[in-house]
């Protein structure tokens, strides 16, 4: 279980991120890693495709970061970690929310030699719901290093304001270009902090914190699972549903309501004890009994 101290909460508010040495047990890391190759081959345990499948074996370049979005819908092993209630509790605590639901999870695999991911702010892609906000739990499945393409965050950059989406997200020639321009506009000198942790460690970052990752110049992969959470009380913003990632996730919007459907954006935790009722059964680890 993730337990945060008062000092850690205050540090997150000041820095826009928090690095921790342990978020996942090593046994869970090993279970997750066994699912990575099958997922990217299109072997989905539930029979349901994830919402986004950005790298496919035999189709895409080997030097690109591989990403699957909402793998929890395709694989219950992934779901057993990305939909944990303590992730919802921790992100709610850090953000001051009444509770948290998952907007999307990311299965990320940056192989040796893979190119960069541009610096960006997550919330710039998310204007299709309100109130706008996100907190991400980034969980390393390999030991990370500064030269291995780990995520980099910019201290205090969540206070810089809102900027447009990245001009070139995947494999840009200068992955810090958009960040450099934003820093110039607000008169700041960026302080880059690489997330260097043992496998099972990771970080939390604010939805407006600038982050990205350089090339993996090592001979080892960098694999990560990310749970991106949003306020449990969010609703669709119909005026902006065609923007950012809205075209993917607007498909779940009801015609007669702006309410977020828990079948697609389940509630992980709330302060008054609410959690989407089917989650615990769906998340059960192999060998554990699942409710009918």
Beta strands, then each sheet from edge to edge (+ up, - down):
strand 1: 17-20
strand 2: 52-53
strand 3: 66-69
strand 4: 99-110
strand 5: 117-120
strand 6: 129-130
strand 7: 135-140
strand 8: 151-154
strand 9: 192-194
strand 10: 202-206
strand 11: 211-213
strand 12: 222-231
strand 13: 235-236
strand 14: 267-270
sheet 1: 1+ 10- 7+ 12- 4+ 3- 2+
sheet 2: 1+ 10- 7+ 12- 4+ 14-
sheet 3: 5+ 11- 8+ 9-
sheet 4: 6+ 13-
end
